[in-house]
């Protein structure tokens, strides 16, 4: 699968630029899977997120950096789902990274953004930037692409009785 081509599709680009949070899946330190909503910034090659150094996901991602990400919209019909897998790279930075600000700009109302940004910059001395380079991606637009199991069922039914 050509990851770059998949992420360049118009619906994939729309989802990557949207204000929809990513759903980040990773293995917790106890081995139990976690899925969390998280703001993200797409820089054209990577999904970039940021969090506090003491957050549980930082320790878990240091131990196992493999992640799965979903960005989806269920309404209006048809659903749009972008599935991504990759490896997270973690970097401790001073202050608040611009990717965090840009990701937050997508969801923070314009009339409160300036005061929100000032309070965040005053609060966070350090953050961890989580950068995911996709190594697998699949767009499900439910018009031209469907989940594989559904595609397989349709193909089997079209072939007729065995």
N, C-alpha and C positions, 0 to 999 in steps of 0.2 A: 504494500500500500504506500502511495506517495503522500506522506504527511503534509508536505508543503502545499500540494494541490488540494488536498481535502480542506485545509485551513483557509485556502484562498477562495473557496466557493462563496458566492454572495451571502447566503444564509449563515454560513459559519462566520464570516466577517461581521455580519450584523449582530450575531450573538456575542462575539468577542468585544464589540464596541458598546454593548448594551449596559444598562444599569442593573442587570440581573446578577445577583451574587453567584460566584462559582460555588459548587459543592465539592469540597476537597476531601478525598478519602485517603486514609493512611492507617497503618497499624499502630495502635497505642503501645506503650511500654509493657502493658500486661498481655499483649498479643491479641487483644480484642479490637476488631476494626472500628474506626471512627469515621464519621462523615460530618463535616461542619460547613456552614455557609461562611463565605469569606469574600470580601471585596478584592478585586484584582485589576491589574492594568495589563493590557496586551501591547507589547512594544513592537509587534510585527514578527517576532521570532519566539518570544518567551511570555509565559504568564508570570506576572510579578505580583507578589503579595507581601505584606509586612505584618509583623506581630511583635509583641513584647518578648524580650529574651527569656523571661521566666515562664512563658506559656508552655503548656503540656505538649503541644504539637512540635515545639522546637526540639525538646529532648527525644521525642519519638522519631522525628525525621532525621536526627543525627544518627540514630541507631539503624533505621531503615528508610532511606530516602525515596523509595518507590512510591508513587502516588497515582491516583486516578481522579479525574476531574470531570464534572458534568456541568454544563451551562445549558439550561433548558427553559423553554417557554411553552406552557400547555394551552394557553388561550391567547388570541383567538385560534380557532381550528385552521389548519392542522397544526399539531404540536411540532416544535422544532427542538432538536436535542443535539448537542455537540458533546461527544465523548472524547476524552483525551487521557493518555497515559504518558508518564515520563518520570524523570528523576529530579528530585528537588535539590538545589544547591543553596546552602545557607550562608549568609554573610552578616556579621554583626557590624552595624554602622552607628556612628554618632548622630544624634538628632533624629529628625523625621525624614525619611527618604521621599523624594519627589513622586515616585510611583505610588506611594501610599496616599499622598495628597491628590494625585490625579484620579486614582481609583475612588477616593471618597467624593471627589467633585461630581462623579456620575450619580451619586445618590443623595447628596446633601443639598437641601434647598438653597438656591442662590442667595436668598435674603438672610440666611444665617451662616453661610459658608465662611465669611471672613472671621467672624467671632469664633466659629468652630475651629478653624485653622489656627488661630492665635492660641486657643486653649490647648490644643493638641501639641503644638510646638513648645508650649511652656511646660507641659506635663511629661513628655517623653524625652529622656536624656539619650536613650539608645533604643534601637529597634533591630530586629533580625529581618533581613530581606530574604524572602523565599522565592527563588527563581526556578521555574519549571520549563525545561526544554522538552517539547512534545516529541516522543519517539513513536507514537501511534495516535491516530485520530480517526474518528468516524462521525459523519454527519447523518442524522436521521431526520429527513424532512417530511416523511410520511406521504410523499407524493412520488418521488423518484427513488428514495431509499427507505428501507424498512429494517427492523431488527433481523438479524440473520435467520433466526428460527422461523420467523414469519415468511421470509423469502423462500426458505427451504420448503415450508408447507405449501406455499403457492406453487412452487415448481413441481412438487410431488403430485399435487392435485391436478395440475395441468397435464402431467404425463399420463393420467388415467390409472385405472386399476392395474396392479402388478400381476 
